[in-house]
Amino acid sequence: MFAVIEGIEGSGKSTLQAGLAEALRARGRNVTTTREPGGSPLGDAIRTLFLAPGPPIDSVAEAMLVNAARAQHIAALIRPALQRGEVVLCDRFVDSTLAYQGYGRGLDLRMLRSLCSLAVGTLAADVTILLDCEPNLSRHRLAERGAARDRLESENLDFYERVRGGFLTIARESTRHVVLNGSDSREALVAAALSAIEGMEAHV
Ligand code: TMP
């Protein structure tokens, strides 16, 4: 089972991922948690370059960086874990590229889909949980964390409105997406995500 959690920064992805992993392990499942960009030494190095504040990075270069990290992530970690029969819970996947580089930056979605398909091959998420969150709430949560904003987090609210809208459009066009409200309680979100994963497993 390959389950992906998507949403803008501060939507609660990491909290949900941790709660979901704990709930699945309590049910006897082997779970691998991971994130993008990241998930391998190469992916982590790309993540550092990608998020570091500094001179602007061209949007096509952004799309290629995340997909280079993704190809390595799949080969080194995701496919082997799926082959061992584990549940892989991944914080962000292809939808993030479509939402950020497509809807956010304005790159052509068809071009992005073909770039992503080069990285992922036949792999697709079995279920994607989208934590929908208003950009204002996201800003508020990031400020509460107190960490300095990274390169993407420094984008304006209009950019985040476009990214949020992109995620919602992608979810509307799919039968494998479940949209949850990022302002719901941790317990409610874990329960809803768990039932989405188990419901999808029953159909696979
Ligand atoms: P986060 O996972 O800690 O939220 O940070 C990852 C950042 O990278 C976030 O701003 C979204 C961005 N990103 C893209 O722009 N495109 C992608 O394909 C991925 C995976 C992430």
Boltz pocket constraint, residues with backbone or C-beta under 6 A from the ligand:
constraints:
  - pocket:
      binder: B
      contacts: [[A, 7], [A, 8], [A, 9], [A, 35], [A, 36], [A, 37], [A, 66], [A, 91], [A, 92], [A, 93], [A, 94], [A, 96], [A, 97], [A, 98], [A, 100], [A, 101], [A, 152], [A, 153]]
      max_distance: 6.0
